[in-house]
Amino acid sequence: MPKLASSLAPQLRTEYSVRNEIPFEELSSGSHRIVEWLCPNCGNFFLAAVRNRVLRGSGCNTTSCRGRRSAEINRKRSLAVHSLFDHEDARRFYFAELNGGLSPKEIAPNSHRKLNWRCAEGHIFERQVSSMVKSPSCTTCKNAHLVVGVNDLLTKAPKVAAELLSPYEPRVKATSKTYAHWVCEKCSKLWRTSFEARVRFHNGCPKCGTQSGIETRRENRLQQKNLSSYGELMKEWSPLNTADPKRLLPSSKFLALWDCSTCGKTWEKEVFLRTRKQSVACSNCSGSRLEAQFETLLQSLYSGEILRNKKPLTDSSGRKLELDFWLPKLHVAFEVQDFATHSKASDTEKPARVWAERSTFKKGPTYHELKRRLAKDQLDVALFDIWEDEISFPAELLKNLRKLLCKTVESLI
């Protein structure tokens, strides 16, 4: 609720003209309404806004009285309503001994006068009263102005200051937005950028590529966390790797070799796929686990001969191809496909890098179709793919297998 003018400046009651329509007791202190006033010094009537008289302490604005009006009277009238003493946040920075013993009760909060202030860190700085009331803070702590020995370029970044081209003065604020010319110590290239870009964003020479900012941020990240901090994962780190795990970030895309602690197989996978929450496991172990689950389901439906991991197929290059589960009497075979080494989306085989005479493939639909055609032509066997996500739902898989086997038996009778 706005304060009334009669409560903030009761002394103006005698100067309020009786010819005004609104009584003085009903006026708001912040009202912009222009009313008539009677000057006690010259006796003339003048017009002025209520807020200017109550809050700002303005007086008579007639020509005959303007020169005789006392500024001191108006100032005291304003201070009686509002002063720096009423602003506690700004007052804690003010010390009278730094300003000739001036009391905060004698300072108007909207004054543009510059005074000395002191923060909790002991920094003494100069700032306008109105600015300090609006935002009470230390300009030195906020790096708002230069303080030699605290935030200048030579103090904050001496190596950067060595590359500054004369005649620029190194005694400038380290985070200044001013542009300057720099000379690279390695390649002697001359380029232009701001002090802030060199110090805050660590921008280096654009020619030789010594982006010190990128290197600095990477070094900081490596100190905080690197691949060697993953204890369980480092047990599978292969000695055939040429990279140092202490120089690899957990998000690195480096294609590394891993020695599986379960089966002993050496396999390759990117670092970031091993360090994430759902880590990729050994493809050999993953396939063996899926095959064991599928074998249990198959044996519950069929008690005849089941051949495991036989290589009866031969492609055009003479390479032997394996069948995971082969039922010779029913002329049916099954391939268990895991997503680590097989793909439904890719139409081409993607050979990976060869390590220690080993090569792995991301087998796509082209490979699967070739295997099905060879099984039909060479063995007269119908080959079916069983994917990893199907084994996750054994009840539905059993139902589909039962239908398939029954249909196969009927066709042979």
HELIX and SHEET records of a PDB file:
HELIX    1   1 ALA A    5  LEU A    8  1                                   4    
HELIX    2   2 PRO A   10  GLU A   15  5                                   6    
HELIX    3   3 PHE A   24  GLU A   26  5                                   3    
HELIX    4   4 VAL A   50  VAL A   54  1                                   5    
HELIX    5   5 THR A   63  ARG A   66  1                                   4    
HELIX    6   6 ALA A   71  VAL A   81  1                                  11    
HELIX    7   7 LEU A   84  ASP A   86  5                                   3    
HELIX    8   8 GLU A   88  ARG A   91  1                                   4    
HELIX    9   9 ALA A   96  ASN A   99  5                                   4    
HELIX   10  10 PRO A  104  GLU A  106  5                                   3    
HELIX   11  11 VAL A  129  LYS A  134  1                                   6    
HELIX   12  12 LEU A  153  LYS A  156  1                                   4    
HELIX   13  13 PRO A  158  ALA A  162  1                                   5    
HELIX   14  14 PHE A  195  VAL A  199  1                                   5    
HELIX   15  15 SER A  212  GLN A  224  1                                  13    
HELIX   16  16 LEU A  227  SER A  229  5                                   3    
HELIX   17  17 GLY A  231  MET A  234  1                                   4    
HELIX   18  18 PRO A  245  ARG A  247  5                                   3    
HELIX   19  19 VAL A  271  THR A  275  1                                   5    
HELIX   20  20 SER A  283  GLN A  299  1                                  17    
HELIX   21  21 PRO A  328  LEU A  330  5                                   3    
HELIX   22  22 PRO A  365  LEU A  379  1                                  15    
HELIX   23  23 GLU A  388  ILE A  391  1                                   4    
HELIX   24  24 PRO A  394  LEU A  412  1                                  19    
SHEET    1   A 2 ILE A  34  LEU A  38  0                                        
SHEET    2   A 2 PHE A  45  ALA A  49 -1                                        
SHEET    1   B 2 LYS A 114  ARG A 118  0                                        
SHEET    2   B 2 ILE A 124  GLN A 128 -1                                        
SHEET    1   C 2 TYR A 179  VAL A 183  0                                        
SHEET    2   C 2 LEU A 190  SER A 194 -1                                        
SHEET    1   D 2 LEU A 255  ASP A 259  0                                        
SHEET    2   D 2 THR A 266  GLU A 270 -1                                        
SHEET    1   E 4 LEU A 307  THR A 314  0                                        
SHEET    2   E 4 LYS A 320  LEU A 327 -1                                        
SHEET    3   E 4 VAL A 332  GLN A 337 -1                                        
SHEET    4   E 4 ALA A 382  TRP A 387  1                                        
SHEET    1   F 2 LYS A 350  PRO A 351  0                                        
SHEET    2   F 2 PHE A 361  LYS A 362 -1                                        
END                                                                             
